[in-house]
Amino acid sequence: MKIPLKYGLMITLGVIVWVLIVRSIVTNPQSLVHTLGSPIVFNVLHFIMIYLGLTALGREKGERPTFKEGVKTGVKISFVYALTASLFFVGVLAVIGTRWLESEPGAAGTPMSRIAAQAFVGLFLGAMLFGLIYSTVISFFLAKRRSEEV
């Protein structure tokens, strides 16, 4: 459980740093930095950390992990990321209120509680879905093949 915790928290730390820096520098929530840049940074960071986590798993084992081990580890990394990033945004909501949520698509005329719930569900499920996809792709290339078993 050490690898998923380490790499999942590193993704969350990267997300926190990105969000705090970008939100303080670029005040327009409709800016491309927020609408396009943030999803790109989050996903690239997610992919890289799953890759690094799976290579760390291989080093720890002393051999390449199996496909199944790779996918399981990648999904665990994604779960840690999804949970801790959601907790960070709960903290943001508690500290600064709904100001950041007001820039979400479709926020006008919709209760903030519903916008917040949709944002958290989207963050959590999106992280898990992309984590599964990234883990599968990366594990396909990094996994030990049967021909390598001796």
C-alpha positions in Angstrom: 0.0 0.0 0.0 3.0 2.2 0.3 3.4 2.8 -3.5 -0.3 3.8 -4.1 -0.2 6.1 -1.1 3.0 7.8 -2.2 2.1 8.3 -5.8 -1.5 9.1 -5.2 -0.6 11.8 -2.8 2.0 13.2 -5.2 -0.7 13.6 -7.8 -2.9 15.4 -5.3 0.0 17.6 -4.2 0.6 18.6 -7.9 -3.1 19.4 -8.3 -3.1 21.5 -5.1 0.0 23.5 -6.2 -1.4 24.0 -9.7 -4.8 25.1 -8.4 -3.5 27.5 -5.8 -1.0 29.1 -8.1 -3.3 29.4 -11.1 -6.2 30.6 -9.1 -4.1 33.4 -7.5 -2.5 34.5 -10.8 -5.3 34.1 -13.4 -8.5 35.6 -11.9 -10.8 35.0 -14.9 -12.4 31.6 -14.3 -13.3 31.4 -18.0 -9.7 31.7 -19.0 -8.2 28.9 -21.1 -5.7 28.3 -18.3 -8.6 27.1 -16.1 -10.9 25.5 -18.7 -8.2 23.8 -20.8 -5.0 24.0 -18.9 -6.1 22.5 -15.6 -7.6 19.3 -17.1 -4.5 18.8 -19.2 -2.1 19.3 -16.3 -4.2 17.0 -14.0 -4.3 14.2 -16.6 -0.6 14.4 -17.6 0.3 14.4 -13.9 -2.0 11.5 -13.3 -0.5 9.5 -16.2 3.1 10.2 -15.2 2.6 9.3 -11.5 0.9 6.0 -12.4 3.8 5.2 -14.7 6.3 6.1 -12.0 4.3 4.1 -9.5 4.4 1.0 -11.7 8.1 1.3 -12.4 8.6 1.6 -8.6 6.6 -1.5 -8.1 8.9 -3.3 -10.6 11.9 -2.1 -8.7 10.4 -3.2 -5.4 9.6 -6.7 -6.7 12.9 -7.0 -8.5 11.1 -8.0 -11.7 8.4 -6.5 -13.9 4.9 -6.7 -12.5 2.3 -8.8 -14.1 -0.5 -7.0 -16.0 -3.0 -7.6 -13.2 -0.6 -6.3 -10.6 0.0 -3.2 -12.7 -3.6 -2.4 -13.2 -4.5 -3.0 -9.5 -1.6 -0.7 -8.4 -2.6 2.0 -10.9 -6.2 1.9 -9.8 -5.1 2.1 -6.1 -3.0 5.1 -6.9 -6.0 6.7 -8.7 -8.2 6.0 -5.7 -5.8 7.7 -3.3 -5.7 10.7 -5.7 -9.5 10.8 -6.2 -10.1 10.7 -2.4 -7.5 13.2 -1.3 -8.2 15.6 -4.2 -11.9 15.5 -3.2 -10.9 16.2 0.4 -8.8 19.1 -0.7 -11.7 20.6 -2.6 -14.0 20.0 0.4 -11.5 22.1 2.4 -11.5 24.8 -0.3 -15.3 24.9 -0.2 -15.2 25.2 3.6 -12.6 28.0 3.6 -13.5 30.1 0.6 -17.1 29.1 0.0 -18.7 28.6 -3.4 -16.8 31.3 -5.3 -14.9 28.8 -7.4 -18.0 26.7 -8.1 -19.9 29.7 -9.6 -17.7 29.5 -12.7 -18.7 25.9 -13.4 -20.6 25.3 -16.6 -24.4 25.4 -15.9 -24.0 27.0 -12.5 -26.3 29.9 -13.3 -29.7 29.3 -11.7 -28.7 25.9 -10.2 -28.4 25.4 -6.5 -24.8 25.4 -5.3 -25.2 22.2 -3.4 -26.1 20.5 -6.6 -23.1 22.0 -8.5 -20.8 21.0 -5.6 -22.1 17.4 -5.6 -21.7 17.2 -9.4 -18.2 18.5 -9.2 -17.1 16.0 -6.5 -18.7 13.1 -8.3 -17.2 14.2 -11.6 -13.7 14.6 -10.0 -13.9 11.2 -8.2 -15.4 9.1 -11.0 -13.2 10.9 -13.6 -10.0 10.2 -11.7 -11.0 6.5 -11.3 -12.1 6.1 -14.9 -9.0 7.7 -16.3 -6.9 5.9 -13.7 -8.2 2.6 -15.0 -7.5 3.6 -18.6 -4.0 4.9 -17.8 -3.2 1.8 -15.7 -4.3 -0.6 -18.4 -2.3 1.1 -21.1 0.8 1.5 -19.0 0.6 -2.1 -17.6 0.2 -3.4 -21.2 3.6 -2.0 -22.0 5.4 -2.6 -18.7 4.0 -6.0 -17.7 6.0 -9.2 -17.5 5.2 -11.4 -20.5 4.7 -15.2 -20.1 7.7 -15.7 -22.4 9.8 -13.9 -19.7 8.8 -16.3 -17.0 11.4 -19.0 -16.4 
